[in-house]
Amino acid sequence: MEIKDKCPSCFKALSVPVRSKIYNLILENGEISVNEIVNKFKLTQPTISYHLKDMETAGVLVSKKAGRRVLYSIKDKCPYDDKDCIVKF
């Protein structure tokens, strides 16, 4: 299987401009909460959560609970073959 066959869902998830901006914010911060992301954009918390969930479903992000907060970070490994992800900019 070639890279182009494996990565469409990741690229599709990041093709939305606000998602690319969220991805870069997370990349710069390493790990960040939903509220911190909301504070950086002029979007509602449900809208940000929708975008984060879609990126997590595509395999680009991972989340973990820290008390009442949910923290997001970039997934280092490809969801298809567990190798280093080529999406990391």
LUMPA-892174 format. One record per residue: residue number from 1; residue in one letter; chain; x, y negated, z of N, C-alpha, C, O, CB in turn. Coordinates in Angstrom, 2 decimals. Atoms other than C-alpha are relative to their C-alpha. Glycine has a CB too. Layout:
<site seq="NUM" type="a" mol="A" n_X="X" n_Y="Y" n_Z="Z" ca_X="X" ca_Y="Y" ca_Z="Z" c_X="X" c_Y="Y" c_Z="Z" o_X="X" o_Y="Y" o_Z="Z" cb_X="X" cb_Y="Y" cb_Z="Z"/>
...
***
This chain:
<site seq="1" type="m" mol="A" n_X="0.84" n_Y="1.17" n_Z="0.00" ca_X="0.00" ca_Y="0.00" ca_Z="0.00" c_X="0.89" c_Y="-1.25" c_Z="0.00" o_X="1.81" o_Y="-1.36" o_Z="0.81" cb_X="-0.96" cb_Y="0.01" cb_Z="1.22"/>
<site seq="2" type="e" mol="A" n_X="-0.78" n_Y="1.23" n_Z="0.11" ca_X="1.40" ca_Y="-3.39" ca_Z="-1.00" c_X="-0.51" c_Y="-1.05" c_Z="0.97" o_X="-1.65" o_Y="-0.96" o_Z="1.45" cb_X="-0.04" cb_Y="-0.54" cb_Z="-1.43"/>
<site seq="3" type="i" mol="A" n_X="0.38" n_Y="1.08" n_Z="-0.90" ca_X="1.35" ca_Y="-6.51" ca_Z="1.16" c_X="-1.30" c_Y="-0.65" c_Z="-0.45" o_X="-2.17" o_Y="-0.93" o_Z="0.37" cb_X="1.11" cb_Y="-1.05" cb_Z="0.08"/>
<site seq="4" type="k" mol="A" n_X="1.21" n_Y="0.67" n_Z="0.48" ca_X="-1.29" ca_Y="-8.08" ca_Z="-1.08" c_X="-1.26" c_Y="0.80" c_Z="0.28" o_X="-2.35" o_Y="0.23" o_Z="0.32" cb_X="0.12" cb_Y="-0.26" cb_Z="-1.49"/>
<site seq="5" type="d" mol="A" n_X="1.15" n_Y="-0.83" n_Z="-0.31" ca_X="-3.58" ca_Y="-5.14" ca_Z="-0.29" c_X="-0.34" c_Y="-0.02" c_Z="1.48" o_X="-1.47" o_Y="0.26" o_Z="1.86" cb_X="0.25" cb_Y="1.42" cb_Z="-0.44"/>
<site seq="6" type="k" mol="A" n_X="0.17" n_Y="-0.07" n_Z="-1.44" ca_X="-3.11" ca_Y="-5.43" ca_Z="3.47" c_X="-0.47" c_Y="-1.30" c_Z="0.64" o_X="-1.15" o_Y="-1.26" o_Z="1.66" cb_X="1.26" cb_Y="0.42" cb_Z="0.63"/>
<site seq="7" type="c" mol="A" n_X="0.13" n_Y="1.27" n_Z="-0.70" ca_X="-3.37" ca_Y="-9.13" ca_Z="4.25" c_X="-1.18" c_Y="-0.89" c_Z="-0.37" o_X="-1.26" o_Y="-2.01" o_Z="0.15" cb_X="1.20" cb_Y="-0.74" cb_Z="-0.20"/>
<site seq="8" type="p" mol="A" n_X="1.07" n_Y="0.93" n_Z="0.38" ca_X="-6.53" ca_Y="-10.53" ca_Z="2.64" c_X="-0.82" c_Y="-0.55" c_Z="1.15" o_X="-1.18" o_Y="-1.72" o_Z="1.14" cb_X="-0.92" cb_Y="0.69" cb_Z="-0.95"/>
<site seq="9" type="s" mol="A" n_X="0.83" n_Y="0.52" n_Z="-1.09" ca_X="-8.49" ca_Y="-10.78" ca_Z="5.89" c_X="0.74" c_Y="-1.05" c_Z="0.82" o_X="0.13" o_Y="-2.01" o_Z="1.29" cb_X="-0.46" cb_Y="1.15" cb_Z="0.91"/>
<site seq="10" type="c" mol="A" n_X="-0.78" n_Y="1.00" n_Z="-0.73" ca_X="-5.66" ca_Y="-12.66" ca_Z="7.62" c_X="0.06" c_Y="-1.31" c_Z="-0.77" o_X="-0.16" o_Y="-2.38" o_Z="-0.22" cb_X="1.43" cb_Y="0.53" cb_Z="0.28"/>
<site seq="11" type="f" mol="A" n_X="-0.08" n_Y="1.20" n_Z="0.83" ca_X="-5.22" ca_Y="-15.07" ca_Z="4.73" c_X="-1.36" c_Y="-0.67" c_Z="-0.11" o_X="-1.45" o_Y="-1.90" o_Z="-0.10" cb_X="0.54" cb_Y="0.34" cb_Z="-1.38"/>
<site seq="12" type="k" mol="A" n_X="1.35" n_Y="0.56" n_Z="0.09" ca_X="-8.99" ca_Y="-15.51" ca_Z="4.41" c_X="-0.35" c_Y="-0.74" c_Z="1.30" o_X="-0.93" o_Y="-1.83" o_Z="1.26" cb_X="-1.04" cb_Y="1.12" cb_Z="-0.28"/>
<site seq="13" type="a" mol="A" n_X="0.28" n_Y="0.65" n_Z="-1.29" ca_X="-9.26" ca_Y="-16.31" ca_Z="8.14" c_X="0.73" c_Y="-1.33" c_Z="0.13" o_X="0.21" o_Y="-2.26" o_Z="0.75" cb_X="0.39" cb_Y="0.93" cb_Z="1.15"/>
<site seq="14" type="l" mol="A" n_X="-0.79" n_Y="1.23" n_Z="-0.10" ca_X="-6.56" ca_Y="-18.97" ca_Z="7.80" c_X="-0.25" c_Y="-0.97" c_Z="-1.15" o_X="0.32" o_Y="-2.06" o_Z="-1.18" cb_X="1.46" cb_Y="0.34" cb_Z="0.05"/>
<site seq="15" type="s" mol="A" n_X="0.24" n_Y="0.87" n_Z="1.15" ca_X="-7.89" ca_Y="-20.43" ca_Z="4.55" c_X="-0.90" c_Y="-1.19" c_Z="0.33" o_X="-0.96" o_Y="-2.16" o_Z="-0.43" cb_X="-0.62" cb_Y="0.80" cb_Z="-1.12"/>
<site seq="16" type="v" mol="A" n_X="0.83" n_Y="1.11" n_Z="-0.46" ca_X="-10.31" ca_Y="-22.66" ca_Z="6.46" c_X="0.94" c_Y="-1.03" c_Z="0.65" o_X="1.67" o_Y="-0.69" o_Z="1.57" cb_X="-1.13" cb_Y="0.48" cb_Z="1.03"/>
<site seq="17" type="p" mol="A" n_X="-0.96" n_Y="0.99" n_Z="-0.49" ca_X="-8.42" ca_Y="-25.93" ca_Z="7.12" c_X="0.08" c_Y="-0.15" c_Z="1.52" o_X="1.18" o_Y="-0.24" o_Z="2.07" cb_X="-0.33" cb_Y="-1.32" cb_Z="-0.58"/>
<site seq="18" type="v" mol="A" n_X="-0.05" n_Y="0.16" n_Z="-1.46" ca_X="-9.43" ca_Y="-26.26" ca_Z="10.79" c_X="0.66" c_Y="1.21" c_Z="0.65" o_X="1.32" o_Y="1.07" o_Z="1.68" cb_X="-1.42" cb_Y="-0.21" cb_Z="0.57"/>
<site seq="19" type="r" mol="A" n_X="-0.62" n_Y="-1.20" n_Z="-0.57" ca_X="-8.32" ca_Y="-22.67" ca_Z="11.44" c_X="1.52" c_Y="-0.05" c_Z="-0.17" o_X="2.25" o_Y="0.37" o_Z="0.72" cb_X="-0.56" cb_Y="1.26" cb_Z="-0.67"/>
<site seq="20" type="s" mol="A" n_X="-1.45" n_Y="0.15" n_Z="0.19" ca_X="-4.90" ca_Y="-23.39" ca_Z="9.96" c_X="0.56" c_Y="-0.97" c_Z="1.03" o_X="1.66" o_Y="-0.76" o_Z="1.55" cb_X="0.31" cb_Y="-0.50" cb_Z="-1.42"/>
<site seq="21" type="k" mol="A" n_X="-0.44" n_Y="0.96" n_Z="-1.01" ca_X="-4.64" ca_Y="-26.38" ca_Z="12.29" c_X="-0.01" c_Y="0.62" c_Z="1.40" o_X="0.91" o_Y="0.38" o_Z="2.19" cb_X="-0.90" cb_Y="-1.25" cb_Z="-0.02"/>
<site seq="22" type="i" mol="A" n_X="0.06" n_Y="-0.70" n_Z="-1.29" ca_X="-5.72" ca_Y="-24.28" ca_Z="15.28" c_X="1.16" c_Y="0.98" c_Z="0.10" o_X="1.82" o_Y="1.07" o_Z="1.13" cb_X="-1.36" cb_Y="0.74" cb_Z="0.17"/>
<site seq="23" type="y" mol="A" n_X="-1.11" n_Y="-0.96" n_Z="0.03" ca_X="-3.20" ca_Y="-21.60" ca_Z="14.28" c_X="1.33" c_Y="-0.70" c_Z="0.29" o_X="2.12" o_Y="-0.22" o_Z="1.10" cb_X="0.06" cb_Y="0.71" cb_Z="-1.37"/>
<site seq="24" type="n" mol="A" n_X="-1.25" n_Y="0.74" n_Z="-0.22" ca_X="-0.40" ca_Y="-24.16" ca_Z="14.14" c_X="0.10" c_Y="-0.54" c_Z="1.42" o_X="1.19" o_Y="-0.55" o_Z="2.00" cb_X="0.12" cb_Y="-1.16" cb_Z="-0.99"/>
<site seq="25" type="l" mol="A" n_X="0.01" n_Y="0.47" n_Z="-1.39" ca_X="-1.42" ca_Y="-25.61" ca_Z="17.52" c_X="0.38" c_Y="1.15" c_Z="0.94" o_X="1.19" o_Y="0.96" o_Z="1.86" cb_X="-1.39" cb_Y="-0.56" cb_Z="0.38"/>
<site seq="26" type="i" mol="A" n_X="-0.33" n_Y="-1.16" n_Z="-0.83" ca_X="-1.27" ca_Y="-22.13" ca_Z="19.07" c_X="1.45" c_Y="0.40" c_Z="-0.20" o_X="2.15" o_Y="0.74" o_Z="0.75" cb_X="-0.94" cb_Y="1.18" cb_Z="-0.32"/>
<site seq="27" type="l" mol="A" n_X="-1.39" n_Y="-0.34" n_Z="0.31" ca_X="2.03" ca_Y="-21.43" ca_Z="17.32" c_X="0.95" c_Y="-0.93" c_Z="0.75" o_X="1.98" o_Y="-0.48" o_Z="1.26" cb_X="0.25" cb_Y="-0.08" cb_Z="-1.52"/>
<site seq="28" type="e" mol="A" n_X="-0.84" n_Y="0.98" n_Z="-0.70" ca_X="3.51" ca_Y="-24.62" ca_Z="18.82" c_X="-0.01" c_Y="0.19" c_Z="1.51" o_X="1.00" o_Y="-0.06" o_Z="2.18" cb_X="-0.46" cb_Y="-1.40" cb_Z="-0.34"/>
<site seq="29" type="n" mol="A" n_X="0.16" n_Y="-0.10" n_Z="-1.45" ca_X="2.20" ca_Y="-23.89" ca_Z="22.33" c_X="0.25" c_Y="1.40" c_Z="0.56" o_X="0.41" o_Y="1.56" o_Z="1.77" cb_X="-1.36" cb_Y="-0.44" cb_Z="0.38"/>
<site seq="30" type="g" mol="A" n_X="-0.22" n_Y="-1.36" n_Z="-0.46" ca_X="2.70" ca_Y="-20.14" ca_Z="22.49" c_X="-1.26" c_Y="0.68" c_Z="0.51" o_X="-1.59" o_Y="1.78" o_Z="0.09" cb_X="1.03" cb_Y="0.02" cb_Z="1.06"/>
<site seq="31" type="e" mol="A" n_X="1.24" n_Y="-0.52" n_Z="-0.57" ca_X="-0.49" ca_Y="-19.59" ca_Z="24.46" c_X="-0.80" c_Y="-1.22" c_Z="0.44" o_X="-0.27" o_Y="-2.15" o_Z="1.04" cb_X="0.28" cb_Y="0.99" cb_Z="1.20"/>
<site seq="32" type="i" mol="A" n_X="0.80" n_Y="1.19" n_Z="-0.28" ca_X="-3.38" ca_Y="-21.98" ca_Z="24.88" c_X="-1.45" c_Y="0.41" c_Z="0.27" o_X="-1.95" o_Y="1.39" o_Z="-0.29" cb_X="0.08" cb_Y="-1.01" cb_Z="-1.19"/>
<site seq="33" type="s" mol="A" n_X="1.39" n_Y="-0.31" n_Z="-0.33" ca_X="-6.89" ca_Y="-22.01" ca_Z="26.34" c_X="-0.95" c_Y="-0.65" c_Z="-1.00" o_X="-0.58" o_Y="-1.58" o_Z="-1.73" cb_X="-0.33" cb_Y="-0.47" cb_Z="1.44"/>
<site seq="34" type="v" mol="A" n_X="1.03" n_Y="0.55" n_Z="0.88" ca_X="-10.08" ca_Y="-22.70" ca_Z="24.45" c_X="-0.21" c_Y="-1.48" c_Z="0.31" o_X="-0.32" o_Y="-2.30" o_Z="-0.61" cb_X="-1.34" cb_Y="0.77" cb_Z="0.17"/>
<site seq="35" type="n" mol="A" n_X="0.23" n_Y="1.40" n_Z="-0.38" ca_X="-10.58" ca_Y="-25.94" ca_Z="26.41" c_X="1.12" c_Y="-0.91" c_Z="-0.48" o_X="0.86" o_Y="-2.03" o_Z="-0.92" cb_X="-0.15" cb_Y="-0.13" cb_Z="1.52"/>
<site seq="36" type="e" mol="A" n_X="-1.12" n_Y="0.80" n_Z="0.50" ca_X="-7.11" ca_Y="-27.18" ca_Z="25.49" c_X="-0.11" c_Y="-0.22" c_Z="-1.51" o_X="0.22" o_Y="-1.29" o_Z="-2.02" cb_X="1.34" cb_Y="0.68" cb_Z="0.33"/>
<site seq="37" type="i" mol="A" n_X="0.20" n_Y="0.12" n_Z="1.44" ca_X="-7.89" ca_Y="-26.50" ca_Z="21.83" c_X="-1.13" c_Y="-0.99" c_Z="-0.29" o_X="-0.99" o_Y="-1.86" o_Z="-1.15" cb_X="-0.32" cb_Y="1.37" cb_Z="-0.64"/>
<site seq="38" type="v" mol="A" n_X="1.13" n_Y="0.91" n_Z="0.18" ca_X="-11.26" ca_Y="-28.28" ca_Z="22.09" c_X="0.43" c_Y="-1.44" c_Z="0.19" o_X="-0.02" o_Y="-2.32" o_Z="-0.54" cb_X="-1.13" cb_Y="0.36" cb_Z="0.98"/>
<site seq="39" type="n" mol="A" n_X="-0.46" n_Y="1.37" n_Z="-0.27" ca_X="-9.51" ca_Y="-31.34" ca_Z="23.53" c_X="0.83" c_Y="-0.59" c_Z="-1.14" o_X="0.99" o_Y="-1.81" o_Z="-1.21" cb_X="0.81" cb_Y="-0.02" cb_Z="1.26"/>
<site seq="40" type="k" mol="A" n_X="-0.84" n_Y="0.48" n_Z="1.11" ca_X="-7.31" ca_Y="-31.57" ca_Z="20.41" c_X="-0.80" c_Y="-0.24" c_Z="-1.29" o_X="-0.30" o_Y="-0.86" o_Z="-2.22" cb_X="1.10" cb_Y="1.01" cb_Z="-0.28"/>
<site seq="41" type="f" mol="A" n_X="0.82" n_Y="0.11" n_Z="1.21" ca_X="-10.17" ca_Y="-31.44" ca_Z="17.87" c_X="-1.33" c_Y="-0.68" c_Z="0.32" o_X="-1.77" o_Y="-0.70" o_Z="1.46" cb_X="-0.26" cb_Y="1.40" cb_Z="-0.62"/>
<site seq="42" type="k" mol="A" n_X="1.31" n_Y="0.63" n_Z="-0.15" ca_X="-13.42" ca_Y="-33.31" ca_Z="17.33" c_X="-1.09" c_Y="1.00" c_Z="-0.35" o_X="-1.98" o_Y="0.73" o_Z="-1.16" cb_X="-0.11" cb_Y="-1.27" cb_Z="-0.89"/>
<site seq="43" type="l" mol="A" n_X="0.97" n_Y="-1.07" n_Z="0.21" ca_X="-15.39" ca_Y="-30.08" ca_Z="17.41" c_X="-0.49" c_Y="0.48" c_Z="1.35" o_X="0.19" o_Y="0.32" o_Z="2.36" cb_X="0.61" cb_Y="1.17" cb_Z="-0.82"/>
<site seq="44" type="t" mol="A" n_X="0.57" n_Y="-0.51" n_Z="-1.24" ca_X="-17.63" ca_Y="-28.50" ca_Z="20.03" c_X="0.69" c_Y="1.30" c_Z="0.41" o_X="1.33" o_Y="1.96" o_Z="-0.40" cb_X="-1.51" cb_Y="0.22" cb_Z="-0.14"/>
<site seq="45" type="q" mol="A" n_X="-0.57" n_Y="-1.25" n_Z="-0.51" ca_X="-16.50" ca_Y="-25.61" ca_Z="22.22" c_X="-0.56" c_Y="1.22" c_Z="-0.73" o_X="0.20" o_Y="2.13" o_Z="-1.07" cb_X="-0.25" cb_Y="0.12" cb_Z="1.49"/>
<site seq="46" type="p" mol="A" n_X="0.51" n_Y="-1.17" n_Z="0.75" ca_X="-18.89" ca_Y="-23.15" ca_Z="20.48" c_X="0.59" c_Y="0.11" c_Z="-1.40" o_X="0.83" o_Y="1.22" o_Z="-1.88" cb_X="-1.51" cb_Y="-0.08" cb_Z="-0.10"/>
<site seq="47" type="t" mol="A" n_X="-0.58" n_Y="-0.03" n_Z="1.34" ca_X="-17.49" ca_Y="-24.14" ca_Z="17.08" c_X="1.44" c_Y="0.51" c_Z="0.06" o_X="1.83" o_Y="1.35" o_Z="-0.76" cb_X="-0.04" cb_Y="-1.40" cb_Z="-0.64"/>
<site seq="48" type="i" mol="A" n_X="-1.38" n_Y="-0.46" n_Z="-0.17" ca_X="-13.89" ca_Y="-23.67" ca_Z="18.25" c_X="0.01" c_Y="1.50" c_Z="0.32" o_X="0.80" o_Y="2.25" o_Z="-0.24" cb_X="0.73" cb_Y="-0.81" cb_Z="1.11"/>
<site seq="49" type="s" mol="A" n_X="0.06" n_Y="-1.41" n_Z="-0.37" ca_X="-14.81" ca_Y="-20.34" ca_Z="19.85" c_X="-0.36" c_Y="0.88" c_Z="-1.19" o_X="0.17" o_Y="1.98" o_Z="-1.32" cb_X="-1.03" cb_Y="0.21" cb_Z="1.12"/>
<site seq="50" type="y" mol="A" n_X="0.36" n_Y="-0.73" n_Z="1.21" ca_X="-16.41" ca_Y="-19.20" ca_Z="16.59" c_X="1.23" c_Y="0.21" c_Z="-0.88" o_X="1.48" o_Y="1.32" o_Z="-1.35" cb_X="-1.11" cb_Y="-0.76" cb_Z="-0.79"/>
<site seq="51" type="h" mol="A" n_X="-1.20" n_Y="-0.10" n_Z="0.84" ca_X="-13.21" ca_Y="-19.95" ca_Z="14.65" c_X="1.04" c_Y="0.92" c_Z="0.64" o_X="1.66" o_Y="1.73" o_Z="-0.05" cb_X="0.61" cb_Y="-1.39" cb_Z="-0.23"/>
<site seq="52" type="l" mol="A" n_X="-0.96" n_Y="-0.86" n_Z="-0.69" ca_X="-11.02" ca_Y="-18.28" ca_Z="17.30" c_X="-0.41" c_Y="1.47" c_Z="-0.09" o_X="0.43" o_Y="2.33" o_Z="-0.33" cb_X="0.12" cb_Y="-0.42" cb_Z="1.47"/>
<site seq="53" type="k" mol="A" n_X="0.50" n_Y="-1.37" n_Z="0.07" ca_X="-13.20" ca_Y="-15.15" ca_Z="17.32" c_X="0.23" c_Y="0.57" c_Z="-1.40" o_X="0.62" o_Y="1.73" o_Z="-1.53" cb_X="-1.48" cb_Y="0.06" cb_Z="0.36"/>
<site seq="54" type="d" mol="A" n_X="-0.19" n_Y="-0.47" n_Z="1.37" ca_X="-13.03" ca_Y="-14.90" ca_Z="13.52" c_X="1.49" c_Y="0.29" c_Z="-0.26" o_X="1.82" o_Y="1.28" o_Z="-0.92" cb_X="-0.53" cb_Y="-1.05" cb_Z="-1.00"/>
<site seq="55" type="m" mol="A" n_X="-1.44" n_Y="-0.24" n_Z="0.19" ca_X="-9.23" ca_Y="-15.22" ca_Z="13.57" c_X="0.47" c_Y="1.21" c_Z="0.80" o_X="1.35" o_Y="1.95" o_Z="0.36" cb_X="0.81" cb_Y="-1.25" cb_Z="0.42"/>
<site seq="56" type="e" mol="A" n_X="-0.35" n_Y="-1.18" n_Z="-0.80" ca_X="-9.00" ca_Y="-12.63" ca_Z="16.34" c_X="-0.49" c_Y="1.27" c_Z="-0.68" o_X="0.22" o_Y="2.28" o_Z="-0.71" cb_X="-0.59" cb_Y="-0.11" cb_Z="1.42"/>
<site seq="57" type="t" mol="A" n_X="0.55" n_Y="-1.16" n_Z="0.72" ca_X="-11.25" ca_Y="-10.23" ca_Z="14.41" c_X="0.85" c_Y="0.36" c_Z="-1.21" o_X="1.02" o_Y="1.53" o_Z="-1.53" cb_X="-1.44" cb_Y="-0.29" cb_Z="-0.43"/>
<site seq="58" type="a" mol="A" n_X="-0.86" n_Y="-0.23" n_Z="1.17" ca_X="-9.00" ca_Y="-10.66" ca_Z="11.36" c_X="1.36" c_Y="0.55" c_Z="0.40" o_X="2.10" o_Y="1.07" o_Z="-0.44" cb_X="0.17" cb_Y="-1.28" cb_Z="-0.79"/>
<site seq="59" type="g" mol="A" n_X="-1.29" n_Y="-0.52" n_Z="-0.46" ca_X="-6.00" ca_Y="-9.70" ca_Z="13.50" c_X="1.11" c_Y="-1.02" c_Z="0.09" o_X="2.27" o_Y="-0.66" o_Z="0.29" cb_X="0.43" cb_Y="1.08" cb_Z="-0.88"/>
<site seq="60" type="v" mol="A" n_X="-1.00" n_Y="1.07" n_Z="-0.03" ca_X="-4.23" ca_Y="-13.07" ca_Z="13.48" c_X="0.31" c_Y="-0.43" c_Z="1.43" o_X="1.45" o_Y="-0.78" o_Z="1.74" cb_X="-0.50" cb_Y="-1.20" cb_Z="-0.81"/>
<site seq="61" type="l" mol="A" n_X="-0.16" n_Y="0.44" n_Z="-1.38" ca_X="-4.77" ca_Y="-13.91" ca_Z="17.16" c_X="-0.32" c_Y="1.14" c_Z="0.98" o_X="-0.97" o_Y="2.12" o_Z="0.63" cb_X="-0.91" cb_Y="-1.21" cb_Z="0.28"/>
<site seq="62" type="v" mol="A" n_X="0.39" n_Y="-0.88" n_Z="-1.10" ca_X="-5.00" ca_Y="-12.06" ca_Z="20.47" c_X="-0.46" c_Y="-0.90" c_Z="1.14" o_X="-0.01" o_Y="-2.04" o_Z="1.26" cb_X="1.17" cb_Y="0.95" cb_Z="0.44"/>
<site seq="63" type="s" mol="A" n_X="0.49" n_Y="0.77" n_Z="-1.14" ca_X="-6.83" ca_Y="-13.21" ca_Z="23.58" c_X="0.16" c_Y="0.81" c_Z="1.27" o_X="0.22" o_Y="2.04" o_Z="1.25" cb_X="-1.47" cb_Y="-0.42" cb_Z="-0.20"/>
<site seq="64" type="k" mol="A" n_X="0.00" n_Y="-0.66" n_Z="-1.31" ca_X="-6.61" ca_Y="-12.47" ca_Z="27.26" c_X="-0.70" c_Y="-0.92" c_Z="0.98" o_X="-0.66" o_Y="-2.14" o_Z="0.85" cb_X="1.45" cb_Y="0.35" cb_Z="0.47"/>
<site seq="65" type="k" mol="A" n_X="0.68" n_Y="0.79" n_Z="-1.03" ca_X="-8.62" ca_Y="-13.57" ca_Z="30.27" c_X="0.99" c_Y="-0.32" c_Z="1.11" o_X="1.78" o_Y="0.52" o_Z="1.52" cb_X="-1.23" cb_Y="0.76" cb_Z="0.57"/>
<site seq="66" type="a" mol="A" n_X="-0.80" n_Y="0.47" n_Z="-1.13" ca_X="-6.90" ca_Y="-15.59" ca_Z="32.97" c_X="-0.97" c_Y="-0.71" c_Z="0.94" o_X="-1.18" o_Y="-1.92" o_Z="0.84" cb_X="1.18" cb_Y="-0.96" cb_Z="-0.46"/>
<site seq="67" type="g" mol="A" n_X="1.04" n_Y="0.56" n_Z="-0.85" ca_X="-9.49" ca_Y="-16.10" ca_Z="35.66" c_X="-1.24" c_Y="-0.28" c_Z="-0.83" o_X="-1.80" o_Y="0.63" o_Z="-1.45" cb_X="0.49" cb_Y="-1.29" cb_Z="0.70"/>
<site seq="68" type="r" mol="A" n_X="1.17" n_Y="0.39" n_Z="0.78" ca_X="-12.33" ca_Y="-18.02" ca_Z="34.04" c_X="0.36" c_Y="-0.46" c_Z="-1.41" o_X="-0.52" o_Y="-0.69" o_Z="-2.24" cb_X="-0.77" cb_Y="-1.09" cb_Z="0.71"/>
<site seq="69" type="r" mol="A" n_X="-0.45" n_Y="0.50" n_Z="1.31" ca_X="-10.23" ca_Y="-19.12" ca_Z="31.07" c_X="0.34" c_Y="1.15" c_Z="-0.93" o_X="0.69" o_Y="2.25" o_Z="-0.49" cb_X="1.22" cb_Y="-0.92" cb_Z="0.17"/>
<site seq="70" type="v" mol="A" n_X="-0.45" n_Y="-0.94" n_Z="1.02" ca_X="-9.54" ca_Y="-17.29" ca_Z="27.83" c_X="1.18" c_Y="-0.67" c_Z="-0.69" o_X="1.07" o_Y="-1.79" o_Z="-1.19" cb_X="-1.15" cb_Y="0.38" cb_Z="-1.02"/>
<site seq="71" type="l" mol="A" n_X="-1.21" n_Y="0.52" n_Z="0.63" ca_X="-6.03" ca_Y="-17.77" ca_Z="26.47" c_X="0.23" c_Y="0.71" c_Z="-1.32" o_X="0.08" o_Y="1.93" o_Z="-1.43" cb_X="1.23" cb_Y="0.17" cb_Z="0.92"/>
<site seq="72" type="y" mol="A" n_X="-0.27" n_Y="-0.55" n_Z="1.32" ca_X="-5.16" ca_Y="-17.28" ca_Z="22.82" c_X="1.47" c_Y="-0.16" c_Z="-0.35" o_X="2.11" o_Y="-1.14" o_Z="0.02" cb_X="-0.87" cb_Y="-0.68" cb_Z="-1.06"/>
<site seq="73" type="s" mol="A" n_X="-1.36" n_Y="0.06" n_Z="0.51" ca_X="-1.81" ca_Y="-16.50" ca_Z="21.25" c_X="0.04" c_Y="0.68" c_Z="-1.36" o_X="-0.89" o_Y="1.37" o_Z="-1.77" cb_X="1.00" cb_Y="0.69" cb_Z="0.99"/>
<site seq="74" type="i" mol="A" n_X="-0.19" n_Y="-0.57" n_Z="1.33" ca_X="-0.48" ca_Y="-15.47" ca_Z="17.85" c_X="0.35" c_Y="1.48" c_Z="0.14" o_X="1.19" o_Y="1.84" o_Z="0.97" cb_X="1.10" cb_Y="-0.76" cb_Z="-0.80"/>
<site seq="75" type="k" mol="A" n_X="-0.32" n_Y="-1.42" n_Z="0.00" ca_X="-0.44" ca_Y="-11.74" ca_Z="17.20" c_X="1.27" c_Y="0.19" c_Z="-0.83" o_X="1.32" o_Y="-0.19" o_Z="-2.00" cb_X="-1.19" cb_Y="0.86" cb_Z="-0.56"/>
<site seq="76" type="d" mol="A" n_X="-1.29" n_Y="-0.17" n_Z="0.67" ca_X="3.13" ca_Y="-10.79" ca_Z="16.30" c_X="0.03" c_Y="1.13" c_Z="-1.01" o_X="0.79" o_Y="1.09" o_Z="-1.97" cb_X="1.07" cb_Y="0.24" cb_Z="1.02"/>
<site seq="77" type="k" mol="A" n_X="-0.03" n_Y="-1.19" n_Z="0.86" ca_X="2.36" ca_Y="-7.48" ca_Z="14.63" c_X="-1.21" c_Y="0.03" c_Z="-0.93" o_X="-2.30" o_Y="-0.42" o_Z="-0.58" cb_X="0.04" cb_Y="1.27" cb_Z="0.86"/>
<site seq="78" type="c" mol="A" n_X="1.06" n_Y="-0.16" n_Z="1.00" ca_X="0.32" ca_Y="-6.75" ca_Z="11.53" c_X="-1.06" c_Y="0.97" c_Z="0.53" o_X="-0.72" o_Y="2.02" o_Z="1.06" cb_X="0.59" cb_Y="0.50" cb_Z="-1.35"/>
<site seq="79" type="p" mol="A" n_X="1.04" n_Y="-0.91" n_Z="-0.47" ca_X="-3.07" ca_Y="-5.21" ca_Z="12.38" c_X="-0.11" c_Y="1.27" c_Z="-0.84" o_X="-0.80" o_Y="2.21" o_Z="-0.45" cb_X="-1.33" cb_Y="-0.71" cb_Z="0.01"/>
<site seq="80" type="y" mol="A" n_X="0.09" n_Y="-1.14" n_Z="0.90" ca_X="-2.62" ca_Y="-2.77" ca_Z="9.48" c_X="1.11" c_Y="1.01" c_Z="0.20" o_X="0.88" o_Y="2.22" o_Z="0.14" cb_X="0.01" cb_Y="-0.47" cb_Z="-1.42"/>
<site seq="81" type="d" mol="A" n_X="-1.11" n_Y="-0.95" n_Z="-0.09" ca_X="0.84" ca_Y="-1.29" ca_Z="10.00" c_X="0.92" c_Y="-0.23" c_Z="1.20" o_X="1.97" o_Y="0.42" o_Z="1.30" cb_X="0.81" cb_Y="-0.06" cb_Z="-1.26"/>
<site seq="82" type="d" mol="A" n_X="-0.74" n_Y="0.29" n_Z="-1.23" ca_X="2.14" ca_Y="-2.71" ca_Z="13.32" c_X="1.43" c_Y="-0.46" c_Z="-0.26" o_X="2.29" o_Y="-0.33" o_Z="0.62" cb_X="0.02" cb_Y="1.21" cb_Z="0.88"/>
<site seq="83" type="k" mol="A" n_X="-1.30" n_Y="0.61" n_Z="0.29" ca_X="5.15" ca_Y="-4.31" ca_Z="11.59" c_X="-0.12" c_Y="-1.49" c_Z="0.24" o_X="-1.21" o_Y="-2.00" o_Z="0.50" cb_X="0.47" cb_Y="0.30" cb_Z="-1.47"/>
<site seq="84" type="d" mol="A" n_X="0.04" n_Y="1.45" n_Z="-0.16" ca_X="6.12" ca_Y="-7.97" ca_Z="11.91" c_X="-0.95" c_Y="-0.63" c_Z="-1.01" o_X="-0.96" o_Y="-0.27" o_Z="-2.19" cb_X="1.41" cb_Y="-0.60" cb_Z="-0.16"/>
<site seq="85" type="c" mol="A" n_X="1.00" n_Y="0.65" n_Z="0.85" ca_X="3.37" ca_Y="-10.17" ca_Z="10.53" c_X="0.68" c_Y="-1.00" c_Z="-0.93" o_X="1.53" o_Y="-1.78" o_Z="-0.51" cb_X="-1.07" cb_Y="-0.70" cb_Z="0.88"/>
<site seq="86" type="i" mol="A" n_X="-0.57" n_Y="0.95" n_Z="0.96" ca_X="4.23" ca_Y="-12.10" ca_Z="7.37" c_X="-0.74" c_Y="-1.33" c_Z="0.04" o_X="-0.29" o_Y="-2.30" o_Z="-0.57" cb_X="-0.06" cb_Y="0.59" cb_Z="-1.42"/>
<site seq="87" type="v" mol="A" n_X="0.78" n_Y="1.23" n_Z="-0.07" ca_X="1.59" ca_Y="-14.73" ca_Z="8.18" c_X="0.68" c_Y="-1.04" c_Z="0.88" o_X="0.46" o_Y="-2.24" o_Z="0.69" cb_X="-1.41" cb_Y="0.28" cb_Z="0.51"/>
<site seq="88" type="k" mol="A" n_X="-0.66" n_Y="0.96" n_Z="-0.88" ca_X="3.74" ca_Y="-16.31" ca_Z="10.90" c_X="0.78" c_Y="-1.01" c_Z="-0.81" o_X="1.72" o_Y="-0.65" o_Z="-1.52" cb_X="0.92" cb_Y="0.73" cb_Z="0.99"/>
<site seq="89" type="f" mol="A" n_X="-0.63" n_Y="1.07" n_Z="0.79" ca_X="4.77" ca_Y="-19.63" ca_Z="9.41" c_X="1.31" c_Y="-0.40" c_Z="0.59" o_X="1.98" o_Y="-1.28" o_Z="0.05" cb_X="-0.90" cb_Y="-1.20" cb_Z="-0.10"/>
***
